């Protein structure tokens, strides 16, 4: 990933405004300066930017030699007072979002439009002239590669698959037949999209494979992490909604429908035919059962096993924290006895209820 030359802060603001679709409020207090990267406040120099999201670093911001500081207005006035100093401050309503957008401008993904002579593009595939297809990439017949897309070395784009404008696919990712990736996506190395779902019919002690004929369909601005797999549907499509981000080594089962702007940390597993609403956050290594529906706005903690869900959005965390070996052994022994303890508790409840009934009977006779 190459670094661009420093640019003026005003030009950077204009570019960030475009990327953010005008949703970020930004203005310069002080002189316009040239900037080229972000650095921590202690290490920053005159062509660097520093931003603040944690109040603990406020004093470092005040002493920083950065050419420009990125601050919320209330933080700037808390640090410097109502009268802002004669230095460059970019007043922004969300410095962290500005950092994310500006970093994309400072460190663009390198593209060399055209098809490498040693790439293999089958007859009938359509590759936009502005797209980049690197050495040893394979584009099969009927596939469509959109404007400014990057198909890296070793990528396989299957028959009738499509890749949207500005999408980046890193080395050795595989898109099976019919897979659809929207605009502005990012597919990291080793990801597999559209592989067969885990579909088998039990028959006389054997498992009979069910051909998986649905597709895998990704909306715009979806990111798929390294070695993550998204299975194709059995009959219907597996769908990942717009803006959703999946970390590395995640498994999405066949027929799943993941909503818009969800995030999943690494090693999450989602069994087949599950529906996840919009803006759902899922912690690493969470395991989610199939054929359930998780409402929009819900959250799942790390290492949490989900076997069902109610109708309302909520936050669920079910992992068991680490214990010493002795404590764990004791807890495991108690857990193993829970069915027996439950039976004993039920028996005692019945005895108590019998005693209560007897006491009530005697009280009634005495009265």
C-alpha positions in Angstrom: 0.0 0.0 0.0 1.8 3.2 -1.2 1.6 6.6 0.4 0.5 9.7 -1.4 2.5 12.9 -1.3 1.4 15.5 1.3 -1.6 17.6 0.3 -3.2 20.7 1.7 -5.6 20.3 4.6 -8.3 22.1 2.6 -7.9 19.6 -0.2 -8.0 16.7 2.2 -11.2 18.0 3.7 -12.7 18.2 0.3 -11.8 14.6 -0.5 -13.0 13.4 2.9 -16.2 15.2 2.3 -16.7 13.2 -0.9 -15.9 9.9 0.7 -18.2 10.6 3.7 -21.0 11.7 1.3 -21.1 15.1 3.1 -22.0 13.6 6.4 -18.9 14.8 8.3 -18.8 18.4 9.6 -15.3 19.9 9.2 -13.7 23.4 9.3 -10.2 24.8 9.7 -9.2 27.1 12.5 -5.9 28.7 11.6 -3.8 28.5 8.5 -4.1 25.9 5.8 -1.1 23.5 5.9 0.2 20.5 4.0 -0.2 17.1 5.7 0.7 13.6 4.7 0.0 11.1 7.5 -1.3 10.6 11.0 1.0 10.2 14.0 0.5 10.0 17.8 0.7 13.5 19.3 4.1 12.9 21.0 5.8 11.7 17.7 4.1 14.1 15.2 5.9 16.7 13.1 4.9 19.6 11.0 3.5 17.6 8.1 1.6 15.2 10.4 -1.9 15.1 11.7 -2.9 14.0 15.3 -6.4 13.4 16.4 -8.0 13.0 19.8 -10.7 10.6 20.9 -9.5 9.8 24.4 -9.4 12.7 26.9 -6.4 11.0 28.7 -4.2 12.3 25.8 -5.5 15.9 26.0 -2.3 17.2 27.5 -0.2 15.5 24.8 -2.3 17.2 22.1 -1.6 20.6 23.7 2.2 20.0 23.5 2.2 18.2 20.1 4.3 19.5 17.2 1.8 18.2 14.7 1.1 20.5 11.8 -2.6 20.1 12.4 -4.8 18.7 15.2 -8.1 17.1 14.6 -10.5 17.8 17.5 -14.1 18.1 18.3 -14.9 21.8 19.0 -15.8 21.1 22.6 -12.5 19.3 23.1 -10.5 22.0 21.5 -12.0 24.6 23.8 -11.5 22.3 26.8 -7.8 22.0 25.9 -7.0 25.5 24.8 -9.8 27.7 26.2 -12.5 29.6 24.4 -9.9 31.6 22.5 -8.3 29.0 20.2 -4.5 29.4 19.6 -2.9 30.6 16.4 -2.2 27.1 15.2 -4.0 24.8 12.7 -6.9 22.9 14.2 -9.4 20.9 12.1 -12.6 21.1 14.0 -14.6 18.0 13.3 -17.7 16.3 14.8 -16.1 12.9 14.6 -12.3 12.8 14.6 -12.1 9.0 14.5 -14.2 8.8 11.3 -12.1 11.6 9.8 -9.0 9.5 10.6 -10.5 6.5 8.8 -11.5 8.4 5.7 -8.3 10.5 5.5 -6.1 7.4 5.9 -7.7 5.9 2.8 -6.6 9.0 0.9 -3.1 8.9 2.3 -2.6 5.2 1.6 -4.5 4.3 -1.5 -4.5 0.8 -2.9 -2.2 0.6 -5.9 -3.8 -0.2 -9.2 -2.4 -0.7 -12.7 -5.5 -0.7 -15.0 -5.5 -3.5 -17.6 -5.1 -7.2 -17.8 -1.7 -8.8 -17.1 -0.5 -10.9 -20.1 -0.3 -13.9 -17.8 -3.7 -13.6 -16.3 -6.3 -15.9 -17.8 -9.6 -14.3 -19.0 -11.9 -16.7 -20.7 -13.9 -15.8 -23.8 -17.2 -14.3 -22.8 -16.0 -12.6 -19.6 -16.4 -8.8 -19.4 -13.6 -6.8 -17.8 -14.0 -3.0 -17.6 -11.0 -1.2 -19.2 -10.3 0.7 -15.9 -10.1 -2.6 -13.9 -6.8 -4.2 -12.9 -6.4 -8.0 -13.4 -3.0 -9.1 -12.0 -0.8 -12.0 -13.0 -2.2 -15.6 -12.6 -5.7 -14.3 -11.9 -8.5 -16.3 -13.5 -11.7 -14.8 -14.9 -14.1 -17.4 -16.2 -16.7 -17.0 -18.9 -19.7 -14.9 -18.2 -18.0 -13.1 -15.3 -18.2 -9.3 -15.1 -15.5 -7.1 -13.5 -16.6 -3.5 -12.9 -14.8 -0.2 -13.2 -11.6 0.3 -11.2 -12.0 -3.1 -9.6 -8.7 -4.8 -8.5 -8.4 -8.6 -9.1 -5.1 -9.6 -7.5 -2.8 -12.5 -8.3 -4.2 -15.9 -7.8 -7.9 -14.8 -7.5 -10.5 -17.0 -9.3 -13.7 -15.4 -10.4 -16.1 -18.1 -11.4 -18.6 -18.4 -14.3 -21.2 -15.7 -14.3 -19.9 -14.1 -11.1 -19.8 -10.3 -10.9 -17.5 -7.8 -9.1 -18.7 -4.2 -8.6 -17.0 -0.9 -9.2 -14.0 -0.1 -7.0 -14.0 -3.5 -5.3 -10.7 -4.9 -4.2 -10.1 -8.6 -4.1 -6.7 -9.6 -2.6 -4.6 -12.6 -3.6 -5.9 -16.2 -3.7 -9.5 -15.4 -2.8 -12.1 -17.5 -4.7 -15.5 -16.4 -6.0 -17.5 -19.5 -7.1 -20.0 -19.5 -10.0 -22.7 -16.9 -9.8 -21.3 -15.0 -6.8 -22.2 -11.3 -6.7 -20.0 -8.7 -5.0 -21.3 -5.1 -4.9 -19.5 -1.8 -5.4 -16.7 -0.7 -3.1 -16.2 -4.0 -1.5 -13.0 -5.6 -0.1 -12.3 -9.3 -0.1 -9.2 -10.3 1.8 -6.8 -13.1 0.9 -8.0 -16.7 1.1 -11.7 -15.8 1.4 -14.1 -18.2 -0.3 -17.4 -16.9 -1.5 -20.1 -19.2 -2.9 -18.7 -22.6 -1.9 -21.2 -25.4 -1.3 -23.3 -25.1 1.8 -23.2 -28.0 4.3 -26.3 -29.8 2.9 -26.7 -33.6 3.3 -29.8 -35.8 3.7 -29.6 -38.7 6.2 -30.4 -42.0 4.5 -30.0 -45.4 6.1 -27.0 -44.4 8.1 -25.4 -42.5 5.3 -25.3 -38.8 4.2 -26.5 -38.0 0.7 -25.1 -34.7 -0.7 -27.7 -32.1 -1.7 -26.5 -29.9 -4.6 -26.4 -26.2 -3.5 -27.9 -24.2 -6.3 -28.4 -20.7 -4.7 -25.8 -17.9 -4.9 -23.8 -15.8 -2.5 -24.7 -12.1 -2.9 -22.9 -9.2 -1.2 -24.2 -5.7 -1.1 -22.1 -2.5 -1.6 -19.3 -1.6 0.8 -19.0 -5.1 2.3 -15.7 -6.3 3.7 -14.8 -10.0 4.0 -11.8 -11.0 6.1 -9.0 -13.4 5.4 -9.9 -17.0 5.2 -13.6 -16.2 5.8 -16.1 -18.4 4.1 -19.6 -17.5 2.9 -21.5 -20.6 1.6 -23.9 -20.4 -1.3 -27.6 -21.1 -0.6 -29.2 -24.5 -1.1 -32.1 -23.1 -3.1 -32.3 -19.4 -2.1 -29.3 -17.0 -2.0 -27.0 -16.4 1.0 -27.0 -12.6 1.4 -24.7 -10.1 3.1 -26.2 -6.7 3.5 -24.7 -3.3 2.5 -21.9 -2.0 4.7 -21.4 -5.2 6.7 -17.9 -6.0 7.9 -16.8 -9.6 8.6 -13.4 -10.3 10.3 -11.0 -13.1 9.5 -11.9 -16.8 9.8 -15.7 -16.5 10.0 -18.1 -19.1 8.7 -21.5 -18.0 7.3 -23.7 -20.9 6.5 -26.0 -21.5 3.5 -29.2 -19.5 3.2 -28.2 -17.0 5.9 -29.3 -13.4 5.5 -27.0 -10.9 7.2 -28.4 -7.4 7.5 -26.9 -4.0 6.7 -24.0 -2.5 8.6 -23.4 -5.4 10.9 -19.9 -6.3 12.3 -18.6 -9.7 13.3 -15.3 -10.3 15.0 -13.0 -13.2 14.1 -14.0 -16.9 14.4 -17.8 -16.3 14.5 -19.8 -19.2 13.2 -23.4 -18.7 11.9 -25.3 -21.9 11.0 -27.6 -22.1 8.0 -30.9 -20.4 7.4 -30.4 -17.7 10.1 -31.5 -14.1 9.7 -29.5 -11.4 11.3 -31.0 -7.9 11.3 -29.3 -4.5 10.6 -26.6 -3.0 12.9 -26.0 -6.2 14.8 -22.6 -6.5 16.6 -21.2 -10.0 17.2 -18.1 -10.6 19.3 -15.3 -13.1 18.4 -15.9 -16.8 18.5 -19.6 -16.5 19.1 -21.6 -19.5 17.8 -25.1 -19.0 16.4 -27.6 -21.7 15.8 -29.4 -22.1 12.5 -33.0 -21.3 11.6 -33.3 -18.4 14.1 -33.8 -14.6 13.7 -31.8 -12.0 15.5 -33.5 -8.6 15.6 -31.8 -5.4 14.3 -29.7 -3.5 16.9 -28.9 -6.6 18.9 -25.4 -7.4 20.3 -23.7 -10.8 21.1 -20.7 -11.0 23.3 -17.5 -13.0 22.6 -17.6 -16.8 22.8 -21.4 -16.7 23.3 -23.5 -19.7 22.2 -26.9 -18.6 20.8 -29.5 -21.3 20.4 -32.6 -19.1 20.1 -33.8 -15.5 20.4 -36.9 -13.6 21.4 -38.6 -11.0 19.3 -36.9 -7.9 20.9 -33.4 -6.7 20.3 -31.1 -7.1 23.3 -27.5 -7.7 24.3 -26.5 -11.3 25.2 -23.2 -12.6 26.6 -22.9 -16.1 27.8 -19.2 -17.1 28.0 -17.8 -18.5 31.2 -14.8 -16.5 32.5 -11.4 -18.2 33.0 -10.8 -19.8 36.4 -7.9 -21.4 38.2 -7.5 -25.1 37.6 -8.8 -25.9 41.1 -11.8 -23.6 40.7 -12.6 -25.0 37.3 -12.4 -28.6 38.5 -14.9 -27.8 41.3 -17.2 -25.9 38.9 -17.1 -28.8 36.4 -17.9 -31.3 39.1 -20.9 -29.2 40.3 -22.1 -28.7 36.7 -22.0 -32.5 36.1 -24.3 -33.0 39.1 -26.8 -30.4 38.0 -29.4 -32.9 36.6 -29.2 -34.9 39.8 -29.5 -31.7 41.9 -32.4 -30.6 39.9 -34.2 -33.9 40.5 -33.5 -33.6 44.2 -34.7 -30.1 44.3 -38.0 -31.1 42.6 -38.4 -33.9 45.2 -37.8 -31.5 48.0 -40.3 -29.0 46.5 -43.0 -31.7 46.5 -42.2 -32.6 50.2 -42.3 -28.9 51.2 -45.7 -28.5 49.5 -47.0 -31.6 51.2 -45.9 -30.2 54.6 -47.5 -26.9 53.8 -50.8 -28.6 52.9 -50.7 -30.6 56.1 -50.0 -27.5 58.2 -52.9 -25.6 56.5 -55.2 -28.6 57.2 -54.3 -28.7 60.9 -54.7 -24.9 61.2 -58.2 -25.2 59.6 -59.2 -28.0 62.1 -58.0 -25.9 65.1 -60.0 -22.9 64.0 
